Amino acid sequence: MLGFHHFGFDMAKSNSAVCVRVLMIGPLPPPVGGIATVLANLVAAFADSAVEPAIDLRVLNNIKTTRVGRSIWQGLSAQLKLVLQLALQCIRWRPQVVHIHTCSWLSFWRNAVDVVLARLLCLPVVLHIHGGQFGRFLNSLPVVPAWLARVVFGLCARIVVLGDGWKQLLDAWTDPSKVIVVPNGVLVQTPIQAPAEAPAQVVSEFPAQRLNQCDPEPSSHKPFSILCLASYETGKGLSDLIRAVARLTRQCSTERPVQLALFGIETESGQRKMLLELADRLGISDRVEVPGPVMGADKERRLRNADCFCLPSYNEGLPMSMLEAMALGLPVVVTCVGAIPEVVEDGQQGLLYAPGDIDTLTLHLQQLIDHPAWARALGRAGRDRLISSYSLDRSVSLLRDLYGELARVSRSKPRTI
């Protein structure tokens, strides 16, 4: 539902002597998407945590509610309502931090209005940047919009990015001391169970002559299940994955069939139909599912039942879907874009390849099919990596420290922009 949602805590039941009021702006579920998932995780984590400072969190849900093909007036009217709600909440509740989640293109400029409004009311702003095309967006800006973007960055107390590569990009646009890295994090669930004897091997231990040999298992005739969670749009590279599955079906050196499930929402009109038609043309319509979105317990069940996770995107920030798969111990085959190479080292916690390189994508999937014990070892190594550096607890701890710091600075400064 559009509007404000209060996720406060009962002060009488809290052991915390310090409370920071945080107003967060971004989309909440049920929409399927990375930013909505990030917000949902943060809301749940802050509500359950007893660590100081306690966070009294309110969220302005700015998810798009108008229909596709809306008029300019309808769009402007919806944005004006959000701006008025933001102004009223800032004045009445007086948050100590305004945390704005944004991404590329028009979303950035819509959120720029929120930044300016919060600063006019003398509130410190955290701008949290998502989206794999943000670098392309900035580099495409003409002189005047680029200057305006720098002004927006300059108004922010902190700019949160998802990885070191994004920090290097933003350092060139604003004061580097403002830019901090807070990776996306996920709640670590009980992993998929794997046999204890699976060796912790890496790719380098499989010489080229072994890649066409398989390690048969009693369940080798069970379909090898590849799962992808991504929006149905060109930039996600889903057609590459379908083509790789077609090659596996023709060339696979084992008798184990391959099954692909592409879950997501259609963000480009006609993409779902195009993917189904491509699978039909390649003769693998019986091997490919394009069922639409999956959420909650059903999504976790699908991940647990899969043999590997694949994300063939051409642009990413730090994909939540990949982190969720790693948290459950799935081996991942992903492109080396955005902050992904900071999480996954090729052959150690998963398998990397360049966007559009269908040959390498096919080879990686073939390796996982032919060497199931090694695939499970990759999955466990990926889970260990996630627990050590990309857990939800770590992300929440970094944000809690940031909120506490900004609240202290805000109290000690006069109210000026």
Residue pairs with C-beta under 8 A, 6 or more apart in sequence:
1 61
2 61
2 62
2 63
2 65
2 82
3 60
3 61
3 85
4 58
4 59
4 60
4 61
4 85
4 89
5 28
5 43
5 58
5 59
5 61
6 57
6 58
7 43
7 46
7 47
7 57
7 58
7 59
8 56
8 57
8 58
9 47
9 54
9 55
9 56
11 19
11 54
14 50
14 54
15 50
16 50
16 51
16 52
16 53
16 54
17 52
18 52
18 53
18 54
18 404
19 53
19 54
19 55
19 56
20 53
20 54
20 55
20 56
20 96
20 97
20 403
20 404
20 407
21 56
21 58
21 93
21 94
21 95
21 96
21 97
22 55
22 56
22 57
22 58
22 95
22 96
22 97
22 98
22 99
22 403
23 58
23 59
23 60
23 86
23 89
23 90
23 93
23 95
23 97
23 98
23 99
24 39
24 42
24 57
24 58
24 59
24 60
24 98
24 99
24 100
24 101
25 59
25 60
25 62
25 86
25 98
25 99
25 100
25 101
25 111
25 114
26 35
26 36
26 38
26 39
26 59
26 60
26 61
26 62
26 100
26 101
26 128
27 33
27 35
27 36
27 39
27 61
27 62
27 63
27 101
28 36
28 39
28 40
28 43
28 59
28 61
28 63
29 36
29 37
29 39
29 40
29 295
30 295
31 63
31 265
32 264
32 265
32 293
32 295
33 231
33 265
34 130
34 184
34 317
34 319
34 320
34 321
35 101
35 103
35 130
36 63
37 320
38 101
38 130
38 184
38 320
39 59
39 101
41 185
41 186
41 187
41 392
42 57
42 395
42 396
42 399
43 57
43 59
44 187
45 187
45 392
45 393
45 395
45 396
46 55
46 57
46 396
46 400
47 57
49 55
49 396
49 400
51 397
51 400
52 404
53 400
53 403
53 404
53 407
55 400
55 403
58 89
58 93
58 95
60 82
60 85
60 86
60 89
62 82
62 110
64 78
65 78
66 74
66 75
66 78
68 269
79 110
79 113
83 113
83 114
83 117
86 114
86 117
86 118
87 117
87 121
89 95
90 98
90 117
90 118
90 121
90 123
91 121
95 123
96 123
96 124
96 403
96 406
96 407
96 410
96 411
97 123
97 124
97 125
97 126
97 403
97 406
97 407
97 410
98 114
98 118
98 123
98 124
98 125
98 126
99 125
99 126
99 128
99 399
99 403
100 111
100 114
100 115
100 118
100 125
100 126
100 127
100 128
101 111
101 128
101 130
102 108
102 111
102 127
102 128
102 129
102 130
103 129
103 130
103 131
103 133
103 134
104 131
104 133
104 134
104 136
104 137
105 133
105 137
107 131
108 134
108 137
108 149
108 152
111 127
112 148
112 149
112 152
115 125
115 127
115 152
115 155
115 156
116 152
116 155
118 124
118 125
119 125
119 155
119 417
120 417
122 415
122 416
122 417
123 410
124 157
124 406
124 409
124 410
125 155
125 156
125 157
126 156
126 157
126 158
126 159
126 160
126 402
126 406
127 152
127 153
127 156
127 158
127 159
127 160
128 159
128 160
128 182
129 159
129 160
129 161
129 162
129 166
129 170
129 317
130 162
130 317
131 137
131 315
131 317
132 235
132 313
132 314
132 315
132 316
132 317
132 337
132 338
133 235
133 315
134 166
134 169
134 317
135 166
135 169
136 315
138 146
138 149
138 169
138 173
141 149
149 173
150 173
150 174
153 159
153 170
153 173
153 174
153 178
154 174
154 175
155 417
156 174
156 178
157 178
157 406
157 409
158 178
158 179
158 180
158 402
158 406
159 170
159 174
159 178
159 179
159 180
160 180
160 181
160 182
160 399
160 402
161 167
161 169
161 170
161 179
161 180
161 181
161 182
162 181
162 182
162 183
162 184
162 317
162 318
162 338
162 339
163 181
163 183
163 317
163 318
163 338
163 339
163 342
164 181
164 339
164 342
165 338
165 339
165 342
166 181
166 317
166 338
166 339
167 176
167 179
167 180
167 181
170 179
171 179
180 398
180 402
182 395
182 398
182 399
182 402
183 318
183 339
183 342
183 343
183 389
183 390
183 394
183 395
184 317
184 318
184 319
184 320
184 323
184 390
184 395
185 323
185 390
185 391
185 392
185 393
185 394
185 395
185 396
186 320
186 323
186 324
186 327
186 386
186 390
186 391
186 392
187 327
187 391
187 392
188 327
188 383
188 386
188 387
188 391
188 392
189 300
189 327
189 328
191 327
191 328
191 329
191 379
191 380
191 383
192 304
192 328
192 329
192 330
192 379
194 329
194 376
194 379
194 380
195 373
195 376
197 373
198 373
198 374
198 376
198 377
198 380
199 373
199 374
199 377
200 377
200 380
200 381
201 373
201 374
201 377
202 347
202 348
203 346
203 347
203 351
203 367
204 347
206 367
206 371
206 374
211 363
211 366
211 367
211 370
212 253
212 370
213 253
213 370
214 220
214 253
214 254
214 369
214 370
214 371
215 370
215 371
215 372
215 373
215 374
216 254
217 372
220 254
220 255
220 256
221 255
221 256
221 257
222 256
223 256
223 257
223 258
223 259
224 256
224 257
224 258
224 259
224 307
224 308
224 368
224 369
225 259
225 261
225 305
225 306
225 307
225 308
226 241
226 245
226 258
226 259
226 260
226 261
226 306
226 307
226 308
226 309
226 310
226 365
227 260
227 261
227 263
227 302
227 303
227 306
227 308
227 309
227 310
227 325
227 330
228 238
228 241
228 260
228 261
228 262
228 263
228 264
228 309
228 310
228 311
228 312
229 263
229 264
229 294
229 299
229 309
229 311
229 321
229 324
229 325
230 236
230 238
230 262
230 263
230 264
230 311
230 313
230 321
231 264
231 265
231 266
231 267
231 268
232 238
232 262
232 264
232 265
232 266
232 267
232 268
232 271
232 272
232 275
232 290
233 266
233 267
233 268
233 271
234 268
234 271
235 313
235 314
235 315
236 264
236 311
236 312
236 313
236 314
237 312
237 313
237 314
237 335
237 355
237 356
238 262
238 271
238 275
238 312
239 274
239 275
239 278
240 312
240 355
240 356
240 358
240 361
241 260
241 262
241 310
241 312
241 361
242 260
242 262
242 275
242 278
242 279
242 282
242 284
242 288
243 278
243 282
243 358
244 312
244 358
244 361
244 362
244 365
245 258
245 260
245 284
245 287
245 288
245 365
246 279
246 282
246 283
246 284
247 358
247 362
248 258
248 362
248 365
248 366
248 369
249 257
249 258
249 283
249 284
249 287
251 362
251 366
252 258
252 366
252 369
253 366
253 370
254 369
254 370
256 369
257 287
258 287
258 365
258 369
259 287
259 289
260 287
260 288
260 289
261 289
261 291
261 302
261 306
262 275
262 288
262 289
262 290
262 291
263 291
263 292
263 293
263 294
263 299
263 302
264 292
264 293
265 292
265 293
266 272
266 292
272 290
272 292
275 288
275 290
276 285
276 288
276 290
279 285
279 287
279 288
279 290
294 302
299 324
300 328
303 309
303 324
303 325
303 328
303 330
304 328
306 325
306 330
307 330
307 331
307 368
307 372
307 375
308 330
308 331
308 332
308 333
308 365
308 368
308 375
309 321
309 322
309 325
309 326
309 330
309 331
309 332
309 333
309 334
310 332
310 333
310 334
310 361
310 365
311 319
311 321
311 322
311 332
311 333
311 334
311 335
312 334
312 335
312 355
312 361
313 319
313 334
313 335
313 337
313 355
314 335
314 337
314 355
314 356
315 337
315 338
316 335
316 337
316 338
316 339
316 340
317 338
317 339
318 338
318 339
318 340
318 342
318 343
319 334
319 338
319 340
322 332
322 334
322 340
322 343
322 344
323 343
323 386
323 390
325 332
326 332
326 343
326 349
326 350
326 379
326 382
326 383
326 385
326 386
326 390
327 383
327 386
328 383
329 376
329 379
329 380
329 382
329 383
330 379
330 382
331 350
331 351
331 368
331 375
331 376
331 378
331 379
331 382
332 344
332 349
332 350
332 351
332 378
332 379
332 382
333 350
333 351
333 353
333 361
333 364
333 365
333 368
334 340
334 344
334 350
334 351
334 352
334 353
335 352
335 353
335 354
335 355
336 346
336 352
336 353
336 354
336 355
337 355
340 352
341 352
343 349
343 385
343 386
343 389
343 390
344 350
344 351
344 352
344 382
344 385
345 352
346 352
347 378
348 378
348 381
349 378
349 381
349 382
349 384
349 385
350 378
350 382
351 364
351 367
351 368
351 378
353 360
353 361
353 364
354 360
367 374
367 375
368 374
368 375
368 378
